[in-house]
């Protein structure tokens, strides 16, 4: 027990960081979260990265990630205060080892989140199950975003986040659809004494403007937190723009042995995207990196209204938990395909759901969680051809969706010996769909299927400062509506023909992990993992309008992570992720086998805090590198690697009384730099970003 407790206190050297004297680059962005550390005498902020949580830690309601035999990275509100968040909420993941996260820079069109060889560029977070306060964020069969299961997190700002966990691999039974690469569990903040009220103004390069207001109060036994945020950006590219409004209100109170909360959110965004540019054309001087694809900007808008109720135990984890939610979700995105044409995607969905269960803690011997969840998703999803920004009668697809998913989960851990714990869990998920295909009515169909995904593993404390873990787990992804009820080629509504595939099964993966965590010196922690993931029934297109669960994909890789708390004022981190194999084992004729994910991902940084004059100075910097991302071009296809991408971030913050001022900058020094690129037969398409940006913010606490 003593050794396990020590591991729960290992502090990962905060992710905030880049050696300014060594790298000299600058970067960072908007300070969306207040610095909660005292203005004098505080230690440096840190990110806790753990192989598992301690037996006594309180977790998010019904989303406990405690004692998992795998890699879990926890990031807190204090850590987010030092991060470059800016316009892109995906930046909250920037320091998480092995994770590639970004917005595709075409407006609020989804948040790319990739790890462990899953989710190539256009999937926007699919293959990772993302939950916020117990509410799943992945949208099945999205047409207004990107494909099946994307996550749209733009309704959040850093001021709303209390903590989040990134769980590598499908090791936890508490997460359902899309949990193949792993899961993310985000917990929002509460009002009251722990959260100060503040007002912030921010200006950035390329017309970035932000105003944020945080109102935190106690009304008797009720804690209230209101976050209002307005953000607009003209954009580096011609024709690009963004105008976004976020509103968040959460009421919390303690009743008996439980914490009850009610959260309402509103989000609205209008955006225009400049599209993609040919890298060979830019290198030849034929295209300006500021240009718009086809000289025709893409466009879109989005809104979300959400109401969420939560109940969790007030002390520890033992007790019952519950979540219920309702959401009005609408999103559109028009992608330019020529000088006159757009493909316009649209979702309008009403989403309702609930989850609940109970956790039993048996002293220091074990813990058991059992529960259920259900989700109803009903509405329209279509893609339509637009000509000269006006709708035509031609559709890619048009469906009315009635998607019901429900199931149960159980997960537990038992201490067999003082140094050995065994872990096990399983999920049962069932799908009951009704798909009305307006484009090809004959393809309309019902769909019923179920899937069971077991998980098991072990944690062994070899020494008080060395821990080994291993696990074998299964995760799954449901079929997309377009795979079950196909829509054929571009054409009008009500056409003849059509094909359905109601016998298709959900796609499952088997994941194997072997890892360690050690604290060889005081203040130093080192961890690493090797993983092997096999998908035996990847859903593939075997013939026109025919989708089956067949074929196989394989992913292998390793991750290393080092954190060193040099002193109370100085800390640093370094992480490396390596994809050894990510490919289709049986590619279709003429297709390339390798998946488009970076082979190498490096992250490093340093943070320093000290008293200076009457206030306190914080300096942080990060460096981020991805390399070896394959793509295919030419006829016949041949393989090439995308250019190495490098990003530096640096931020300086000074706290003085009730005021906090920040200067920040980002450097992406490579010409035609882009973290987003797509391989085509004609060469690489990229979305260019500025080589340098900067900004400043001023926050007042009251």
Secondary structure, DSSP 8 states (H G I E B T S, - for coil): -HHHHHHHT--B--S----HHHH---------S---S-SSS-----BEEESS--TT---STT---TT-SS-EEEEEHHHHTTS--TT-GGGGGTTSTT-EEEE-SSSSS-EEEE-TT---GGGTTTTEEEEETTEE-EETT-SSSSSSSEE--TT--GGGEEEEEEEESS--TT--TTTTSEEEEEEE---STTS--EEEEEEEGGGEEEEEEEEEEEETTEEEEEEEEEEEE--SSTT-EEEEEEEEEEEEEEETTEEEEEEEEEEEEEEEE---EEHHHHHTTSS-TT--GGG--EEEEEEEEEEEEEEEESSSS-EEEEEEEEEEEEEEEEEE-SSSEEEEEEEEEEEEEEEEEEEEEETTTEEEEEEEEEEEEEEEEEEEEEETTEEEEEEEEEEEEEEEEEEEEEEEEEEEETTEEEEEEEEEEEEEEEEEESSSGGG-EEEEEEEEEEEEEEEEEEETTEEEEEEEEEEEE---HHHHB---SSB-TT-S---B-TT---EEEEEEEEEEEEEEETTEEEEEEEEEEEETT-EEEEETTEEEE---EEEEEEEEEEEEE-SSSEEEEEEEEEEEEEEETT--TT--SB-SS-SEEEEEEEEEEEEETTEEEEEEEEEEEEE--EEEETTTTEEEE---EEEEEEEEEEEETTEEEEEEEEE--STT--S-EEEETTEEEE----SEEEEEEEEEE-
